[in-house]
Amino acid sequence: MVYFHDLLNFNWKRDFLKKKDKFIFLCCSCGGQTPKWMGRCPECGAWDTLVEEKIMGAVSGKARTITDSKPVSINAVGGTQALRLKTGITEFDRVIGGGIVDGSLVLIGGDPGIGKSTLMLQVMSSLSRADKKCLYVSGEESVLQLSMRGKRLDSGSDSLFIAAQTDLDSIVSMVEKQHYDALVIDSIQTVFHPDISSTPGSVNQIREASMRFMHLAKTTGIPIFLVGHVTKVGAIAGPRVMEHMVDTVLYFEGDKNHIFRILRSVKNRFGATDEIGVFEMREQGLIQVPDPSAVFLSDRSGGVPGSVVTSSMEGTRPILVEIQGLVSSSGLTNPRRTVLGLDNNRVAMIMAVMEKSLGMNLSGLDVFMNVVGGVKIVEPAADLAVAAALAGSFLDKSVHKEITLIGEIGLTGEIRAVSHVQARIKEACKMGFTTCLVPNSAVKQLSRVKGMTIEGISFLKDAMEVLFDG
């Protein structure tokens, strides 16, 4: 006869609870959580991004190892600056802060086919030629395909090792068995942990892989680069916590129809943010562009209505770019507003100020704005150039080809001061410009630049009188 207390020996309760696994729905875009499926994420508002994930319980049956770590004085830590590893690619070194810091974790994202894998393969090749042992792990290409691409880019070296692997434990074991000076994971969305039941690319998998690679970088001192996919809106796919864990976040931007690519830093614990590096995509790979201003203005033809040049600060470097505006009649009820390389809301604000201050009625006309070369400008210092390009196209009058404009426009039509005006003017003078319109409040703080005439303006209407002779 079986008694009730004997049934407890079968641990039936534990087995029953094991079968009732708990699940939660996670957003692939922002990492938000919700107990039930919804068509739209309640945190970021993205549609159809919630996926079901199993809640991982605490690991039992294993003794937890506690490491004995003691706090130390910050002044007692040896070395005043982190050691930086030069790649030999000047544009890349500038963006990353002057070189790769030992033990850093870098995340690089960009659109498919923009050149992320090409850039990282060239960086590893450059390091390996400087007698650095590098490992390139790909989860998207085979070893043969990597070898073929490396030969096409002339990236062969005995110190550059490649592997096709997606298992997280295997990658970590591979790095721990042999010492490497740099590691690339291409891409983080293909790496999976065998103990997690969700598919590769899910929120749990990306979070676990990022944590493991962060721990690996900090404990071994190996700089690790994680290549990441981007979503439809241009953000790096995966939980937002991944961008908080890494030391540096780089975006590789550019239009695939253009030959120029821009590497932009949006987060950097070891250097300046908003720094950019310019590359040119060619058959033999990415070629760095040391003088972007000359390249962006090489095909500019002066004396054309709607074409204006401004100086934009990208990190610590001023770059001259051409802004084009086109105003044409519209046969539509709602006129078109097409803006490339600029903020749509800021262009709309400038158009409203022009209508109020200059009397230019643009409400019933089609308006097109473009920054030549695929560059994206987000700073307000380009406001005056945007207004001049629109006014030139509206009036069918051209701005003199040797004039450049710098200034922010306020809602009342005043021209406000911007930062680094002196550096912008010097860059314009170097490129052959002879006249620069700047905010009147900044003129007193500027030193004279040989060969450059600096004119201060206070309001938008004053600038239009100087540019178009009333």
RORO-121502 format. One record per residue: x, y, z of N, C-alpha, C in turn. Coordinates in steps of 0.2 Angstrom, whole numbers, padded with zeros to 4 digits, always signed. Layout:
<lolums>
XYZXYZXYZ ...
</lolums>
This chain:
<lolums>
+0004-0006+0000+0000+0000+0000+0004+0006+0000 +0003+0011-0004+0007+0017-0005+0004+0023-0001 +0008+0026+0003+0005+0031+0008+0007+0038+0004 +0003+0043+0007+0004+0049+0004+0011+0052+0005 +0014+0051+0011+0021+0054+0012+0026+0050+0007 +0024+0044+0005+0029+0041+0000+0029+0045-0007 +0023+0048-0008+0023+0051-0015+0028+0057-0015 +0029+0060-0009+0033+0066-0009+0040+0064-0011 +0042+0058-0011+0049+0056-0013+0050+0056-0020 +0044+0057-0024+0045+0057-0031+0046+0064-0034 +0045+0069-0029+0046+0076-0031+0041+0078-0036 +0035+0075-0036+0030+0077-0041+0029+0084-0041 +0029+0088-0036+0027+0095-0036+0033+0099-0040 +0039+0097-0039+0044+0100-0043+0043+0099-0050 +0042+0093-0052+0041+0091-0059+0035+0095-0062 +0030+0096-0058+0024+0099-0060+0025+0106-0062 +0029+0109-0057+0031+0117-0058+0035+0118-0064 +0040+0113-0065+0044+0114-0071+0041+0114-0077 +0035+0111-0078+0031+0111-0084+0028+0118-0085 +0026+0121-0080+0023+0128-0080+0028+0133-0081 +0031+0134-0087+0036+0139-0088+0033+0146-0089 +0036+0151-0087+0033+0157-0087+0036+0161-0093 +0032+0165-0097+0034+0168-0103+0032+0176-0102 +0036+0180-0106+0035+0187-0106+0036+0189-0113 +0033+0195-0115+0034+0197-0122+0038+0203-0121 +0044+0203-0125+0049+0208-0126+0049+0212-0132 +0050+0218-0132+0051+0222-0139+0058+0222-0142 +0058+0220-0148+0064+0219-0151+0068+0226-0153 +0064+0231-0152+0066+0238-0154+0069+0241-0148 +0066+0241-0142+0068+0245-0136+0069+0240-0130 +0067+0234-0130+0068+0230-0125+0063+0230-0119 +0057+0234-0121+0052+0234-0116+0048+0228-0115 +0045+0227-0109+0042+0221-0107+0035+0222-0106 +0031+0217-0108+0023+0217-0107+0021+0210-0105 +0016+0208-0101+0014+0202-0099+0010+0198-0105 +0008+0202-0109+0004+0199-0115+0005+0202-0121 +0004+0199-0127+0005+0201-0133+0001+0207-0135 +0004+0212-0138+0001+0218-0141+0003+0220-0148 -0001+0222-0152+0001+0224-0159+0006+0230-0159 +0006+0234-0154+0011+0240-0153+0014+0240-0147 +0021+0241-0147+0024+0242-0140+0022+0248-0136 +0020+0247-0130+0018+0252-0126+0023+0257-0124 +0030+0256-0125+0035+0260-0123+0038+0264-0128 +0039+0261-0134+0042+0265-0140+0037+0266-0145 +0032+0262-0145+0027+0263-0150+0028+0260-0157 +0033+0255-0157+0034+0252-0163+0029+0246-0164 +0027+0245-0171+0022+0240-0172+0025+0233-0173 +0022+0228-0171+0024+0221-0173+0031+0219-0171 +0033+0222-0165+0040+0220-0162+0040+0216-0156 +0034+0214-0153+0034+0210-0147+0035+0203-0149 +0040+0200-0146+0041+0192-0146+0041+0189-0140 +0039+0183-0140+0038+0179-0133+0045+0176-0131 +0046+0177-0125+0053+0175-0122+0051+0171-0116 +0055+0166-0114+0054+0162-0108+0058+0166-0103 +0055+0166-0097+0059+0169-0091+0063+0164-0088 +0070+0166-0088+0075+0162-0086+0075+0162-0078 +0075+0157-0075+0075+0157-0067+0083+0157-0065 +0083+0157-0059+0090+0157-0056+0093+0150-0056 +0099+0150-0058+0103+0143-0059+0104+0140-0052 +0102+0134-0051+0103+0131-0044+0107+0125-0045 +0110+0122-0039+0114+0116-0039+0121+0118-0040 +0123+0124-0041+0130+0126-0042+0132+0131-0037 +0138+0130-0034+0140+0135-0029+0142+0141-0032 +0140+0147-0030+0142+0153-0032+0149+0155-0030 +0153+0157-0035+0160+0159-0033+0160+0167-0032 +0163+0169-0026+0163+0176-0025+0170+0178-0025 +0172+0183-0030+0179+0185-0030+0180+0190-0025 +0186+0190-0023+0188+0195-0017+0191+0201-0021 +0187+0206-0021+0190+0212-0024+0189+0218-0019 +0195+0222-0019+0195+0228-0014+0195+0234-0018 +0192+0239-0015+0192+0246-0018+0199+0249-0017 +0201+0252-0022+0208+0256-0022+0207+0263-0024 +0212+0267-0021+0212+0274-0023+0213+0275-0030 +0209+0280-0033+0210+0282-0040+0217+0284-0042 +0220+0288-0037+0227+0290-0038+0232+0285-0038 +0230+0279-0035+0235+0273-0035+0235+0269-0041 +0230+0270-0045+0230+0266-0052+0236+0268-0056 +0240+0264-0058+0245+0266-0063+0243+0268-0069 +0247+0273-0072+0245+0276-0079+0240+0281-0078 +0241+0287-0082+0237+0292-0082+0232+0292-0088 +0234+0288-0093+0230+0288-0099+0230+0280-0101 +0224+0279-0104+0223+0272-0106+0228+0271-0112 +0231+0265-0113+0235+0264-0119+0230+0263-0125 +0232+0266-0130+0228+0266-0136+0232+0263-0142 +0229+0259-0146+0231+0255-0151+0230+0258-0158 +0235+0261-0161+0234+0264-0168+0232+0259-0173 +0227+0260-0177+0226+0255-0182+0229+0257-0189 +0232+0263-0189+0235+0265-0196+0230+0268-0201 +0223+0268-0199+0218+0271-0203+0216+0278-0199 +0219+0283-0202+0218+0290-0198+0211+0292-0197 +0207+0291-0202+0200+0293-0201+0196+0288-0195 +0198+0282-0195+0195+0278-0190+0198+0279-0183 +0204+0281-0183+0207+0282-0176+0204+0289-0174 +0203+0294-0178+0200+0300-0176+0193+0299-0172 +0189+0295-0176+0182+0294-0173+0182+0290-0167 +0187+0286-0166+0186+0281-0160+0190+0285-0154 +0193+0291-0155+0196+0294-0150+0204+0295-0150 +0207+0293-0156+0214+0293-0156+0217+0286-0156 +0213+0281-0156+0216+0274-0156+0211+0270-0152 +0212+0263-0152+0208+0258-0149+0211+0257-0142 +0206+0258-0137+0208+0257-0130+0208+0250-0128 +0213+0247-0124+0213+0240-0122+0207+0239-0118 +0204+0233-0119+0198+0231-0115+0192+0235-0117 +0192+0238-0122+0185+0242-0124+0181+0238-0128 +0174+0239-0127+0169+0236-0131+0166+0241-0136 +0166+0240-0142+0164+0244-0147+0158+0241-0151 +0153+0245-0152+0147+0243-0156+0147+0247-0162 +0147+0244-0168+0146+0248-0174+0140+0245-0178 +0136+0250-0180+0130+0248-0184+0129+0252-0190 +0125+0250-0194+0124+0253-0201+0119+0249-0205 +0116+0252-0211+0112+0249-0215+0115+0243-0218 +0111+0238-0221+0114+0232-0224+0118+0234-0231 +0124+0232-0232+0127+0233-0238+0131+0240-0238 +0131+0243-0232+0134+0250-0232+0142+0249-0231 +0144+0244-0229+0152+0242-0228+0154+0241-0221 +0150+0239-0217+0152+0238-0210+0158+0232-0210 +0156+0227-0213+0161+0221-0213+0167+0223-0217 +0166+0226-0222+0172+0228-0226+0177+0233-0221 +0174+0238-0218+0178+0242-0214+0182+0238-0208 +0178+0234-0205+0181+0230-0199+0186+0225-0202 +0185+0222-0208+0191+0218-0210+0197+0222-0212 +0196+0228-0215+0202+0232-0216+0205+0234-0210 +0201+0236-0205+0204+0238-0198+0209+0232-0195 +0206+0226-0195+0209+0220-0193+0216+0219-0197 +0215+0220-0203+0221+0218-0208+0226+0223-0206 +0224+0230-0205+0229+0235-0204+0233+0233-0197 +0229+0231-0192+0232+0229-0186+0237+0223-0186 +0235+0218-0190+0239+0212-0191+0245+0214-0195 +0245+0218-0199+0251+0220-0203+0256+0224-0198 +0254+0226-0192+0258+0229-0187+0260+0224-0182 +0260+0218-0184+0262+0212-0179+0257+0212-0173 +0251+0213-0174+0245+0212-0170+0241+0206-0172 +0240+0201-0167+0236+0195-0168+0229+0197-0168 +0225+0196-0173+0218+0198-0173+0214+0192-0175 +0208+0192-0173+0203+0187-0174+0196+0190-0177 +0194+0187-0182+0188+0190-0185+0183+0184-0186 +0178+0184-0181+0173+0179-0181+0167+0181-0185 +0164+0177-0189+0158+0179-0193+0153+0174-0192 +0147+0176-0191+0141+0171-0191+0137+0171-0197 +0139+0175-0202+0135+0176-0208+0139+0174-0214 +0146+0173-0214+0149+0170-0220+0154+0164-0218 +0155+0160-0222+0160+0155-0221+0167+0157-0221 +0171+0152-0219+0178+0154-0220+0181+0155-0227 +0178+0151-0231+0180+0152-0238+0178+0159-0241 +0172+0161-0239+0169+0168-0241+0173+0173-0238 +0175+0173-0232+0179+0178-0229+0186+0178-0232 +0189+0173-0234+0195+0173-0237+0195+0176-0244 +0189+0175-0248+0189+0178-0254+0188+0185-0254 +0184+0188-0249+0183+0195-0248+0190+0198-0246 +0193+0194-0241+0200+0197-0239+0205+0198-0245 +0205+0193-0249+0210+0194-0255+0208+0199-0260 +0201+0200-0261+0199+0206-0265+0201+0212-0262 +0201+0213-0255+0203+0219-0252+0210+0220-0250 +0214+0215-0252+0221+0214-0251+0222+0215-0243 +0218+0211-0240+0218+0211-0232+0222+0204-0230 +0226+0201-0234+0229+0195-0231+0235+0196-0227 +0235+0192-0221+0241+0193-0217+0241+0186-0212 +0247+0184-0211+0248+0178-0207+0245+0179-0199 +0245+0186-0197+0243+0187-0190+0235+0188-0190 +0232+0188-0196+0224+0189-0196+0221+0182-0196 +0217+0180-0191+0214+0173-0191+0206+0174-0192 +0203+0170-0195+0196+0170-0197+0193+0164-0194 +0186+0164-0192+0182+0159-0190+0175+0160-0192 +0172+0155-0193+0164+0155-0194+0161+0151-0188 +0158+0155-0184+0156+0152-0178+0150+0157-0175 +0145+0153-0172+0139+0157-0169+0138+0155-0162 +0141+0150-0160+0140+0147-0153+0144+0152-0148 +0141+0155-0143+0144+0160-0139+0149+0156-0135 +0148+0150-0132+0153+0147-0128+0159+0145-0132 +0158+0143-0138+0164+0141-0142+0168+0147-0144 +0165+0153-0145+0169+0159-0147+0173+0161-0141 +0170+0161-0135+0173+0163-0129+0179+0159-0127 +0178+0152-0128+0183+0147-0127+0189+0148-0132 +0187+0150-0138+0192+0151-0143+0197+0157-0142 +0194+0162-0139+0198+0168-0137+0202+0167-0130 +0199+0163-0126+0203+0162-0120+0209+0157-0120 +0209+0152-0125+0214+0148-0126+0220+0151-0129 +0219+0156-0134+0225+0159-0137+0224+0167-0136 +0230+0170-0135+0229+0178-0134+0229+0181-0141 +0224+0186-0141+0223+0190-0147+0223+0197-0145 +0225+0201-0150+0226+0208-0148+0219+0212-0150 +0215+0209-0154+0208+0212-0156+0204+0207-0158 +0197+0208-0157+0192+0203-0159+0186+0207-0162 +0184+0204-0168+0178+0206-0171+0172+0201-0171 +0166+0203-0169+0161+0198-0170+0156+0201-0175 +0155+0197-0180+0151+0200-0186+0145+0194-0187 +0139+0195-0185+0137+0201-0181+0134+0198-0174 +0133+0203-0170+0130+0201-0163+0123+0197-0163 +0120+0199-0169+0113+0196-0169+0113+0189-0171 +0119+0186-0174+0119+0179-0176+0122+0175-0170 +0125+0178-0165+0127+0174-0159+0122+0171-0154 +0122+0165-0152+0117+0162-0148+0121+0159-0142 +0117+0159-0136+0119+0155-0130+0115+0148-0130 +0119+0143-0130+0115+0136-0130+0110+0135-0125 +0111+0138-0119+0107+0137-0113+0100+0141-0113 +0100+0146-0118+0094+0150-0119+0090+0147-0125 +0083+0146-0123+0079+0143-0128+0077+0147-0134 +0078+0154-0133+0075+0158-0139+0080+0158-0145 +0078+0160-0150+0081+0160-0156+0087+0166-0157 +0092+0165-0161+0097+0170-0161+0094+0177-0164 +0096+0182-0161+0094+0189-0163+0088+0191-0158 +0086+0187-0154+0081+0189-0149+0084+0193-0144 +0079+0196-0140+0082+0201-0135+0086+0197-0129 +0084+0191-0127+0088+0188-0122+0094+0186-0125 +0095+0183-0131+0101+0181-0134+0106+0187-0135 +0104+0192-0137+0108+0198-0138+0110+0201-0131 +0106+0201-0126+0108+0204-0120+0113+0199-0117 +0112+0193-0117+0117+0188-0114+0124+0188-0118 +0124+0188-0124+0130+0189-0128+0134+0195-0127 +0130+0201-0126+0133+0207-0125+0137+0207-0118 +0133+0204-0113+0136+0204-0106+0142+0199-0106 +0142+0194-0110+0148+0189-0110+0154+0193-0113 +0153+0196-0119+0158+0199-0122+0161+0205-0118 +0156+0209-0115+0159+0214-0110+0163+0211-0105 +0161+0206-0102+0165+0203-0097+0172+0200-0099 +0172+0198-0105+0178+0195-0109+0183+0201-0110 +0180+0206-0112+0184+0212-0114+0188+0215-0108 +0184+0216-0102+0186+0219-0096+0191+0214-0093 +0190+0208-0093+0195+0203-0089+0201+0201-0093 +0201+0201-0100+0207+0200-0103+0210+0206-0106 +0207+0211-0107+0210+0217-0110+0210+0217-0117 +0206+0213-0120+0206+0213-0128+0200+0217-0130 +0202+0222-0135+0197+0226-0138+0192+0222-0142 +0186+0223-0141+0181+0219-0145+0176+0223-0149 +0175+0222-0155+0171+0225-0160+0165+0221-0161 +0159+0224-0160+0153+0220-0161+0149+0224-0167 +0148+0220-0173+0144+0223-0178+0137+0221-0177 +0133+0227-0178+0126+0226-0176+0121+0228-0182 +0116+0225-0183+0111+0226-0188+0107+0233-0186 +0103+0236-0190+0099+0242-0188+0092+0240-0190 +0087+0244-0187+0080+0243-0188+0078+0247-0194 +0072+0247-0196+0069+0251-0201+0070+0259-0200 +0070+0261-0194+0071+0268-0192+0078+0270-0191 +0083+0265-0192+0090+0267-0192+0093+0266-0185 +0090+0264-0180+0093+0262-0174+0095+0255-0174 +0100+0254-0170+0103+0247-0169+0098+0242-0166 +0097+0237-0170+0092+0232-0167+0095+0228-0161 +0090+0227-0157+0091+0224-0150+0089+0228-0145 +0090+0226-0138+0088+0230-0133+0092+0236-0132 +0089+0241-0130+0093+0247-0129+0098+0247-0124 +0098+0242-0119+0103+0241-0114+0110+0239-0117 +0110+0236-0123+0116+0234-0126+0120+0241-0128 +0117+0246-0130+0121+0252-0131+0123+0255-0125 +0120+0254-0119+0123+0257-0113+0128+0253-0110 +0129+0246-0112+0134+0242-0109+0141+0243-0113 +0141+0245-0119+0147+0246-0123+0150+0252-0121 +0157+0253-0123+0160+0259-0122+0159+0264-0127 +0159+0262-0133+0158+0266-0139+0153+0263-0144 +0149+0268-0147+0144+0266-0152+0146+0270-0158 +0147+0267-0164+0148+0270-0170+0143+0268-0175 +0141+0273-0179+0136+0272-0185+0140+0273-0191 +0139+0269-0196+0142+0269-0202+0136+0271-0207 +0136+0277-0209+0131+0280-0213+0133+0281-0220 +0128+0283-0224+0129+0285-0231+0123+0282-0236 +0122+0284-0242+0118+0282-0246+0122+0277-0251 +0119+0271-0252+0122+0266-0256+0123+0268-0263 +0119+0273-0265+0120+0276-0272+0125+0281-0272 +0128+0283-0267+0134+0288-0267+0140+0284-0265 +0146+0286-0267+0152+0283-0265+0155+0285-0259 +0152+0290-0255+0155+0292-0249+0151+0288-0243 +0155+0286-0238+0153+0283-0232+0155+0288-0226 +0151+0288-0221+0153+0293-0215+0152+0288-0209 +0158+0288-0205+0158+0284-0199+0157+0289-0193 +0152+0289-0189+0150+0294-0184+0150+0291-0177 +0153+0294-0173+0153+0292-0166+0147+0296-0162 +0143+0292-0159+0137+0294-0155+0138+0293-0148 +0143+0289-0146+0144+0288-0139+0152+0285-0138 +0155+0289-0134+0162+0287-0133+0165+0288-0126 +0166+0283-0122+0169+0285-0116+0176+0287-0116 +0180+0286-0121+0187+0288-0121+0188+0293-0127 +0183+0297-0129+0185+0302-0134+0179+0306-0135 +0179+0311-0140+0174+0315-0141+0168+0312-0145 +0162+0314-0144+0156+0311-0148+0155+0316-0153 +0151+0314-0158+0149+0317-0164+0155+0318-0169 +0160+0315-0168+0166+0315-0172+0164+0310-0178 +0167+0312-0184+0166+0309-0190+0172+0307-0194 +0172+0302-0198+0177+0300-0202+0174+0299-0209 +0177+0301-0214+0174+0301-0221+0178+0296-0225 +0175+0291-0228+0178+0286-0233+0174+0286-0240 +0178+0284-0244+0176+0283-0251+0176+0275-0253 +0170+0273-0255+0169+0266-0257+0171+0265-0264 +0176+0261-0265+0179+0259-0271+0179+0251-0272 +0182+0249-0278+0182+0242-0279+0187+0238-0274 +0192+0242-0272+0197+0238-0268+0195+0240-0261 +0189+0242-0259+0187+0243-0252+0186+0251-0251 +0187+0252-0244+0186+0259-0242+0192+0263-0242 +0192+0269-0245+0198+0273-0245+0196+0279-0241 +0201+0281-0236+0199+0287-0232+0200+0293-0235 +0196+0298-0234+0196+0305-0237+0199+0310-0232 +0205+0312-0232+0208+0316-0227+0205+0323-0228 +0203+0326-0234+0200+0332-0234+0193+0332-0237 +0188+0331-0233+0181+0330-0235+0179+0337-0238 +0181+0343-0236+0178+0349-0239+0179+0349-0246 +0186+0347-0248+0187+0348-0255+0183+0343-0259 +0182+0337-0256+0178+0332-0260+0171+0334-0261 +0168+0336-0256+0161+0338-0256+0160+0344-0261 +0165+0348-0262+0164+0354-0266+0167+0353-0273 +0169+0347-0274+0173+0346-0281+0169+0347-0287 +0162+0345-0286+0158+0346-0292+0153+0352-0292 +0155+0356-0287+0150+0362-0287+0151+0367-0292 +0146+0370-0295+0146+0375-0300+0143+0381-0298 +0147+0386-0298+0145+0393-0295+0140+0396-0299 +0136+0401-0296+0132+0405-0300+0125+0402-0302 +0123+0397-0298+0117+0393-0299+0112+0395-0293 +0106+0397-0295+0101+0399-0289+0100+0393-0285 +0099+0394-0279+0098+0388-0274+0104+0385-0271 +0110+0387-0273+0116+0383-0271+0120+0388-0266 +0121+0385-0260+0124+0389-0255+0129+0385-0251 +0135+0387-0249+0139+0383-0245+0140+0386-0238 +0140+0381-0233+0140+0383-0226+0146+0378-0223 +0148+0380-0217+0153+0376-0213+0150+0373-0207 +0150+0366-0207+0147+0362-0202+0152+0359-0198 +0151+0360-0191+0156+0356-0186+0154+0349-0185 +0158+0345-0187+0157+0338-0186+0163+0335-0181 +0160+0335-0174+0165+0334-0169+0170+0340-0168 +0176+0338-0169+0181+0344-0169+0184+0347-0175 +0180+0344-0181+0183+0346-0187+0177+0350-0191 +0179+0356-0194+0174+0359-0198+0174+0357-0205 +0168+0356-0208+0168+0353-0215+0163+0357-0219 +0165+0360-0225+0161+0364-0229+0157+0359-0234 +0150+0361-0234+0146+0357-0237+0141+0361-0241 +0139+0359-0247+0134+0363-0251+0127+0361-0250 +0123+0366-0248+0116+0365-0247+0112+0368-0253 +0108+0363-0256+0104+0365-0262+0096+0365-0260 +0093+0371-0263+0086+0372-0262+0083+0373-0268 +0077+0370-0269+0073+0371-0275+0066+0372-0273 +0063+0378-0276+0056+0380-0275+0053+0380-0282 +0047+0376-0282+0044+0376-0289+0036+0376-0288 +0033+0377-0293+0025+0378-0292+0023+0370-0291 +0017+0370-0288+0014+0363-0287+0007+0363-0289 +0005+0357-0292-0002+0356-0294-0005+0352-0289 -0002+0351-0283-0006+0346-0278-0009+0351-0273 -0014+0347-0270-0018+0351-0264-0013+0352-0258 -0009+0347-0257-0004+0347-0252+0003+0347-0255 +0006+0353-0256+0013+0353-0259+0018+0349-0256 +0023+0346-0259+0028+0342-0257+0033+0345-0253 +0035+0342-0248+0041+0344-0244+0046+0338-0243 +0051+0339-0247+0056+0333-0247+0063+0336-0245 +0065+0333-0239+0071+0336-0236+0076+0330-0235 +0082+0331-0238+0087+0325-0237+0093+0328-0234 +0096+0325-0228+0102+0328-0225+0100+0333-0220 +0094+0335-0219+0093+0341-0214+0087+0338-0210 +0085+0342-0204+0080+0340-0200+0073+0344-0203 +0068+0339-0204+0062+0342-0208+0059+0347-0204 +0059+0346-0197+0055+0351-0193+0059+0358-0193 +0066+0358-0193+0069+0364-0193+0069+0368-0200 +0068+0364-0205+0067+0367-0212+0060+0370-0212 +0055+0367-0209+0048+0370-0209+0048+0376-0205 +0052+0376-0199+0052+0382-0195+0056+0388-0199 +0061+0387-0203+0064+0392-0207+0060+0395-0212 +0056+0390-0215+0051+0393-0220+0046+0397-0217 +0044+0396-0211+0039+0400-0208+0042+0407-0206 +0048+0407-0204+0051+0413-0202+0052+0417-0209 +0054+0414-0214+0055+0418-0220+0048+0421-0223 +0043+0417-0222+0036+0420-0224+0034+0426-0219 +0036+0426-0213+0034+0431-0208+0039+0437-0209 +0045+0436-0210+0050+0441-0210+0052+0444-0216 +0051+0440-0222+0053+0442-0228+0047+0443-0233 +0041+0440-0231+0035+0440-0235+0035+0435-0241 +0040+0430-0240+0040+0425-0246+0035+0420-0244 +0030+0419-0248+0024+0414-0247+0026+0408-0250 +0028+0403-0246+0030+0396-0249+0025+0391-0248 +0020+0393-0245+0015+0388-0243+0012+0384-0248 +0011+0387-0254+0008+0383-0260+0013+0381-0265 +0019+0380-0263+0025+0378-0268+0028+0372-0265 +0030+0368-0270+0034+0362-0268+0041+0364-0266 +0044+0361-0261+0050+0363-0258+0055+0357-0258 +0061+0357-0260+0065+0352-0260+0072+0354-0257 +0075+0351-0252+0081+0352-0249+0086+0346-0249 +0092+0348-0251+0097+0342-0251+0104+0345-0249 +0107+0340-0245+0114+0341-0243+0118+0337-0248 +0123+0340-0252+0126+0336-0257+0131+0332-0254 +0132+0325-0256+0137+0321-0254+0134+0316-0249 +0128+0316-0247+0125+0312-0242+0126+0313-0235 +0129+0319-0233+0130+0321-0227+0124+0323-0223 +0123+0322-0217+0118+0324-0212+0120+0329-0208 +0116+0335-0208+0118+0341-0204+0112+0341-0199 +0114+0341-0192+0109+0342-0187+0110+0348-0183 +0115+0352-0184+0116+0358-0180+0113+0364-0183 +0111+0369-0179+0107+0375-0181+0112+0380-0185 +0118+0379-0185+0123+0384-0189+0121+0384-0196 +0118+0379-0199+0116+0379-0206+0110+0383-0208 +0106+0386-0203+0100+0389-0204+0100+0394-0209 +0105+0399-0209+0106+0404-0213+0107+0402-0220 +0111+0396-0221+0112+0394-0228+0106+0391-0231 +0102+0387-0227+0095+0385-0229+0091+0390-0231 +0090+0395-0227+0086+0401-0229+0088+0404-0236 +0095+0405-0237+0098+0408-0243+0097+0404-0249 +0097+0397-0248+0096+0393-0254+0089+0393-0256 +0084+0393-0251+0077+0394-0253+0075+0400-0256 +0078+0406-0253+0077+0412-0256+0080+0413-0263 +0086+0410-0264+0089+0411-0271+0085+0407-0276 +0082+0401-0274+0078+0398-0279+0071+0401-0280 +0068+0404-0275+0062+0408-0275+0063+0414-0279 +0068+0418-0278+0069+0424-0282+0073+0423-0289 +0075+0416-0290+0079+0415-0296+0085+0419-0296 +0089+0420-0291+0095+0424-0290+0100+0419-0287 +0106+0420-0289+0111+0416-0286+0116+0419-0281 +0118+0416-0276+0123+0418-0271+0130+0418-0274 +0134+0423-0273+0141+0423-0276+0145+0417-0274 +0148+0413-0278+0151+0407-0277+0157+0407-0272 +0159+0413-0270+0165+0414-0265+0162+0416-0258 +0155+0416-0257+0152+0418-0251+0150+0412-0247 +0151+0411-0241+0149+0406-0236+0145+0409-0231 +0140+0405-0228+0136+0408-0223+0136+0404-0217 +0136+0407-0211+0136+0403-0204+0131+0407-0200 +0126+0404-0197+0122+0407-0192+0115+0403-0191 +0113+0404-0185+0107+0401-0183+0101+0406-0183 +0095+0404-0185+0090+0409-0186+0085+0408-0180 +0083+0413-0177+0078+0413-0172+0071+0414-0175 +0066+0413-0170+0059+0413-0173+0057+0420-0175 +0060+0426-0172+0059+0432-0174+0063+0435-0180 +0067+0430-0183+0071+0432-0189+0078+0435-0187 +0080+0435-0180+0087+0437-0178+0092+0431-0180 +0098+0433-0181+0103+0428-0182+0107+0428-0176 +0107+0422-0173+0111+0420-0167+0117+0417-0168 +0122+0418-0163+0129+0416-0163+0129+0408-0162 +0134+0405-0165+0135+0398-0165+0142+0397-0162 +0144+0390-0161+0151+0389-0158+0156+0388-0164 +0162+0389-0162+0168+0387-0166+0168+0391-0173 +0166+0398-0172+0165+0402-0179+0172+0403-0182 +0177+0404-0177+0184+0405-0180+0186+0399-0184 +0185+0393-0182+0188+0387-0185+0184+0386-0192 +0178+0388-0192+0174+0387-0198+0176+0392-0203 +0178+0398-0201+0180+0403-0206+0187+0401-0209 +0191+0399-0205+0198+0397-0207+0197+0391-0212 +0192+0386-0211+0191+0381-0216+0189+0384-0222 +0184+0389-0222+0182+0392-0228+0187+0396-0232 +0191+0399-0228+0197+0403-0232+0201+0398-0235 +0203+0392-0232+0207+0387-0235+0205+0385-0241 +0198+0384-0242+0195+0382-0248+0194+0387-0253 +0196+0393-0252+0196+0398-0257+0190+0403-0257 +0186+0403-0251+0181+0408-0250+0183+0414-0248 +0180+0420-0250+0183+0427-0248+0179+0431-0244 +0172+0429-0243+0167+0432-0239+0163+0427-0235 +0162+0429-0229+0159+0425-0224+0154+0429-0220 +0147+0427-0220+0142+0431-0217+0141+0427-0210 +0142+0431-0204+0142+0428-0198+0137+0432-0193 +0135+0429-0188+0131+0433-0183+0134+0439-0181 +0131+0445-0180+0134+0451-0178+0137+0451-0171 +0134+0447-0167+0136+0446-0160+0143+0442-0159 +0145+0439-0165+0151+0435-0164+0157+0438-0168 +0156+0444-0171+0161+0448-0174+0167+0450-0170 +0165+0453-0164+0170+0456-0159+0174+0451-0157 +0172+0444-0156+0176+0439-0153+0181+0436-0158 +0180+0438-0165+0184+0434-0170+0191+0438-0171 +0196+0434-0173+0202+0437-0175+0202+0438-0183 +0206+0442-0185+0206+0443-0193+0209+0437-0196 +0206+0435-0202+0209+0430-0206+0211+0433-0212 +0217+0432-0214+0220+0435-0220+0216+0432-0227 +0214+0436-0231+0210+0435-0237+0203+0433-0236 +0200+0435-0230+0193+0433-0229+0190+0440-0226 +0184+0442-0229+0180+0447-0227+0175+0445-0223 +0174+0447-0217+0169+0445-0212+0164+0450-0211 +0158+0448-0213+0152+0453-0212+0147+0451-0207 +0146+0455-0202+0141+0453-0197+0134+0455-0199 +0129+0451-0197+0122+0453-0199+0118+0451-0192 +0113+0455-0191+0109+0454-0185+0102+0451-0187 +0099+0452-0193+0093+0449-0195+0093+0446-0201 +0088+0441-0203+0088+0438-0209+0087+0442-0215 +0083+0448-0214+0082+0452-0220+0088+0456-0221 +0093+0457-0217+0099+0460-0218+0104+0456-0222 +0103+0449-0221+0107+0444-0225+0104+0444-0232 +0098+0444-0233+0095+0444-0240+0097+0450-0244 +0098+0456-0240+0100+0462-0244+0107+0462-0246 +0111+0459-0242+0118+0458-0244+0119+0453-0250 +0115+0447-0249+0116+0442-0254+0113+0444-0261 +0107+0447-0261+0103+0448-0267+0102+0455-0269 +0106+0460-0266+0106+0467-0267+0099+0470-0267 +0095+0468-0261+0089+0470-0260+0084+0467-0265 
</lolums>
